[in-house]
């Protein structure tokens, strides 16, 4: 009887553990994640390309365009997980010694809308950075009813840390990050962003997961 009760208790804890583990705090609604770039060389060379995420899956793309002595790069590596959003992206241009007009354009941007169906304790870390004659780099997290949670930028020729830790109420949120440039006959530029927004597990959920692992471990050793 005792063994049977232990087995039932173990199965109950395991079921609850699975329920906690498979919960998805982030309900994604829309997403636009893209990179685009062109390079125009002083001798008439021209190269361009672009790519965008077709769905909510991982997006990891780097585009490098080279035209004569001009190099233009745009990249993004982003993941929309069940309880976290992480992304890093940058654009970078290098122009050689120019005797004739040359230029470059690049963009790496992210715009994701998601719902929190219940209040969640979250942690946000990261940074935005900017160097050279590029457009301002920006980052924001805004709730439809909650309002602005974090709005950083524009910055110029500096690095700015991103940070937020606290409770977000149930709401629809939009998280945005963008870096870009377009210039001619100017030296290079390097701008970008890197961040992670993640749900902090509740103490009760963490204890439940630990208890489930303990029970399963004991059953395996017997």
C-alpha positions in Angstrom: 0.0 0.0 0.0 2.8 2.4 0.9 4.6 1.7 -2.3 1.4 2.2 -4.3 0.8 5.6 -2.5 4.3 6.6 -3.3 3.8 5.7 -6.9 0.6 7.7 -7.1 2.2 10.7 -5.4 5.2 10.4 -7.7 2.9 10.4 -10.8 0.9 13.3 -9.5 4.1 15.4 -8.9 5.4 14.3 -12.3 2.1 15.4 -14.0 2.2 18.8 -12.2 5.9 19.1 -13.1 5.1 18.5 -16.7 2.3 21.1 -16.6 4.7 23.7 -15.2 7.4 22.8 -17.6 5.2 23.1 -20.7 3.4 26.3 -19.7 4.0 29.1 -22.2 3.8 32.6 -20.7 4.4 34.3 -24.0 1.6 34.0 -26.6 3.0 35.4 -29.8 0.7 37.5 -32.1 2.9 39.0 -34.8 6.5 39.3 -35.7 8.7 41.2 -38.2 12.4 40.3 -38.1 14.5 41.3 -41.1 18.0 42.2 -42.3 18.8 44.1 -45.5 21.9 45.6 -47.0 23.5 47.0 -50.1 27.0 48.1 -51.0 27.9 50.6 -53.8 31.5 50.7 -54.9 33.5 53.6 -56.3 34.1 51.8 -59.5 30.4 51.1 -60.2 30.0 47.8 -58.4 26.7 47.2 -56.6 25.5 44.3 -54.5 22.3 44.0 -52.4 20.3 41.3 -50.5 17.7 41.0 -47.8 16.0 38.3 -45.7 13.1 38.1 -43.2 11.8 35.5 -40.7 8.9 33.6 -42.4 7.4 32.5 -39.0 8.0 32.4 -35.3 10.9 30.0 -35.5 14.6 30.9 -35.0 16.0 33.5 -37.3 19.8 33.5 -37.8 21.0 35.3 -40.9 24.2 37.3 -41.8 24.4 39.2 -45.1 27.7 40.5 -46.4 27.8 42.6 -49.5 31.1 43.7 -51.1 31.4 46.1 -54.0 34.9 47.3 -54.9 36.3 48.6 -51.6 32.9 48.9 -49.9 31.7 46.2 -47.5 28.3 46.3 -45.9 27.1 43.7 -43.3 23.7 43.1 -41.7 23.0 40.3 -39.2 20.5 39.0 -36.7 20.2 36.0 -34.5 16.9 35.9 -32.7 14.8 33.2 -30.9 11.1 33.5 -29.8 10.9 30.9 -27.0 7.9 29.9 -24.8 9.2 32.0 -21.9 12.0 34.1 -23.3 12.9 36.4 -26.3 16.5 36.8 -27.2 18.2 38.6 -30.1 21.4 40.1 -31.2 21.9 42.1 -34.4 24.3 44.5 -35.9 25.1 46.4 -39.1 28.6 47.3 -40.1 30.1 49.2 -43.0 33.7 49.7 -44.2 34.6 52.1 -47.0 38.1 52.0 -48.4 40.1 54.9 -49.8 37.6 56.6 -52.1 38.3 58.7 -55.2 34.7 58.4 -56.5 31.4 58.3 -54.7 30.5 55.1 -52.9 28.0 54.2 -50.2 26.3 51.6 -48.1 23.0 50.8 -46.5 22.1 48.1 -43.9 19.3 47.4 -41.5 18.7 44.8 -38.8 15.4 45.2 -37.0 13.0 43.2 -34.8 9.3 44.0 -34.0 7.5 41.3 -32.0 4.0 41.5 -30.4 3.1 39.1 -27.7 0.5 38.6 -24.9 1.0 37.8 -21.3 -2.2 36.0 -20.2 -1.2 36.4 -16.5 1.2 38.6 -14.5 4.8 37.5 -14.9 8.0 38.3 -13.1 10.5 39.0 -15.9 14.2 40.0 -16.3 15.6 42.0 -19.2 19.3 42.4 -19.8 21.4 43.5 -22.8 22.8 46.6 -24.5 22.6 48.8 -27.6 25.7 50.3 -29.2 26.5 52.9 -31.8 29.7 54.0 -33.6 30.2 56.1 -36.7 27.8 58.1 -39.0 24.9 55.7 -38.6 21.2 56.2 -37.8 20.2 56.2 -34.1 19.8 52.7 -32.5 16.7 52.1 -30.5 15.1 49.6 -28.1 11.7 49.6 -26.5 9.3 47.4 -24.6 5.8 48.9 -24.5 2.5 47.5 -23.2 -0.8 48.3 -24.9 -2.4 49.3 -21.5 0.7 49.2 -19.3 2.5 51.9 -21.3 6.3 52.2 -21.7 8.2 49.6 -19.7 11.6 50.5 -21.3 12.5 53.0 -24.0 16.2 53.4 -24.7 17.9 55.5 -27.3 18.6 57.1 -29.5 22.3 57.0 -28.6 25.3 58.3 -30.6 28.9 56.9 -30.4 28.4 55.1 -27.2 27.1 51.9 -25.5 24.0 51.9 -23.4 23.0 49.0 -21.1 19.5 47.6 -21.1 18.0 46.5 -17.8 14.6 45.8 -16.2 13.5 43.4 -13.5 10.0 43.4 -12.2 6.4 42.2 -12.6 4.7 42.7 -15.9 0.9 42.7 -15.7 -1.3 40.7 -18.1 -1.3 42.8 -21.3 -0.3 42.8 -25.0 3.3 44.0 -25.4 5.5 45.1 -28.3 9.3 44.7 -28.2 11.3 46.5 -30.8 15.0 46.8 -31.6 16.5 48.5 -34.7 19.9 49.4 -36.1 20.6 50.9 -39.6 22.7 53.3 -41.7 22.8 54.8 -45.1 25.6 57.1 -46.2 27.9 58.0 -49.0 31.5 59.1 -49.1 31.8 58.7 -45.3 33.9 56.3 -43.1 32.5 53.1 -41.7 30.0 52.5 -39.0 29.0 49.8 -36.5 25.7 49.8 -34.6 23.6 47.1 -33.0 21.8 45.5 -30.1 21.7 42.4 -27.9 19.1 41.5 -25.3 17.2 38.7 -23.6 13.8 39.1 -22.0 12.9 36.0 -19.9 10.3 35.0 -17.3 11.7 34.3 -13.9 10.3 31.0 -12.5 8.1 31.3 -9.5 9.6 29.8 -6.3 6.6 27.4 -6.1 7.2 26.2 -9.6 10.9 25.8 -9.1 10.2 23.8 -5.9 7.7 21.6 -7.8 10.2 20.9 -10.5 12.8 20.0 -8.0 10.3 17.7 -6.1 9.4 16.0 -9.3 13.0 15.4 -10.2 13.6 14.0 -6.7 10.7 11.6 -6.8 11.6 10.3 -10.2 15.2 9.9 -9.1 14.2 7.9 -6.1 12.0 5.6 -8.2 14.8 4.9 -10.6 17.2 4.0 -7.8 14.8 1.5 -6.1 
